């Protein structure tokens, strides 16, 4: 487990989900399941499918939307980190493809991928903060992007109902007035309760047990380390894996469910993309005050977990 504090400002955000939608009704025609069963047990009603677009395609659109939102000078970007477990090729990495597609060819840019499964975006934010803190880099583009449909077995009703494709992006700059608190952790998964080679394989019950505990524990750690009061939290943005996991964390923390930002019904589990997609949507709907915190919390294969408290 690692706890640390740092400083950065979120300059802009953006997200993209593909146009093709796979609904619960569609899945009823593919496997032995039902809309009511999926909704009750997961909270998911539909998910978006890339349908030919690559991971870097999704990532670039999300990044460009973040750039366009505020007319950001993309030439300032000198660090690109992409969190993903579904790159389109073994090499080059998705971040390098993003750099090429955005036309960022000035000397000195660093671009690389990380894979911490569904916690990947929080890990990537933590890495970006450390790299910005030494003044070597001044502007970081951090992206979570996944095309999980390509590793989903649409004959397996236990997993195919859960996952979707998408990307979310943030642009960060160092700002000593905006404190960020991180908790990141990894617990070796000797049983491989969640893994993917050709297709995703998952022991749902064991994943649920780990995730429910990890989410609540990560939030407690960040709140304690940062001396963050419940009243100062504007919103908690969890990894969107299963509504029951979020409900379990809400109960364990004695924090009302309406304090959690939830969009799982629209997108399903988009792994490393789920938190930045939700963050962008939340910021489109409301603006946190300078004395409020937004908490991000994730968990995933590995077994990884983490949380961070953002200042705005």
C-alpha positions, 0 to 999 in steps of 0.5 A, a space after each residue: 500500500 502506498 499513500 502520498 500527496 501531491 499537487 496538480 490542476 485538472 485543466 480539462 476533461 473529455 470522453 468518448 463512447 462509440 455510437 453502437 449500443 448493445 442493450 440488454 434486449 440485444 443480449 437476450 437474443 444472444 445468450 440465456 439472460 433477460 433485461 430484468 435479470 441483468 438490470 437487477 444484478 448489475 445496474 447495467 442497461 446498455 453498453 457501447 461497442 467499438 465496432 471496428 474502432 481501435 483503442 487509440 481511436 477512442 483515446 484520441 477522440 476523448 483527448 481531442 474533446 478535452 483539448 477542444 473544450 477549452 481551446 487548449 494549446 496541445 503543443 504544451 503537452 509533453 507527457 502522455 500516459 494511457 491506462 489500458 489492458 486492451 491495446 490494439 497491438 503489442 507494440 507500439 503502445 496506445 500512448 504512442 499511437 495517440 501521440 502520432 494521431 494528435 500530431 505531437 512530434 516536438 522533441 522531449 515528449 514521453 508517451 507510454 502505457 500502463 496496465 493496472 486493469 480497472 484501477 489503471 486510471 488512478 495509477 496513471 494519475 499518480 504516476 503523472 503527478 510524480 512526474 509533474 512534481 519534479 518540473 521535468 514535465 509541465 502538461 500531462 495527458 492522462 487517458 483511460 481507454 478500452 475496447 473490451 468487446 474484443 476480449 469478450 466471449 458473447 457466449 458466456 452470459 456471466 461476463 458478456 453482460 458486464 463490459 463495454 468500450 470507451 475512453 476518458 481523458 484529462 489534461 493536468 498541469 502542476 498547481 501547488 494550490 490544488 492538493 491531491 491525495 493518493 492511495 494505491 495498492 496491489 495484492 497478488 492474485 494467486 487464484 487469477 479470479 479475474 484475468 483475460 487472454 483470448 477472453 475474460 474469465 472471472 470468478 464473480 463471487 470472489 471479485 465481488 468480495 474483494 471489490 466491496 472491501 477494497 472500495 470502502 478501504 481505499 476511501 477510508 484511507 484517503 479520507 484519513 490520510 488527507 483529513 477529509 471530512 464527509 461534508 467536504 466531499 462533493 462526489 465520489 466517483 467509483 469504478 463502474 463495475 456493478 451497482 451492488 458493489 457501489 451499494 455495498 461500499 455506500 453501506 459500509 461507509 455510511 455514506 448515502 448512495 446519492 453521494 456516488 456518481 453512477 453511470 453504469 446503466 449507460 456504459 457497463 464496465 469500461 475498465 480503465 475508462 470508467 472513472 474518467 468517463 464518469 468524471 467528465 460527465 460529472 463535471 459537465 453537470 456540476 462544478 465543485 467549489 474550491 473547498 470541496 473534494 471529488 474522490 475517485 476510487 477503483 479496483 481491478 484484476 491483479 488485484 489492484 485498488 486505489 483512490 484519490 481525492 481531487 481539489 478543484 
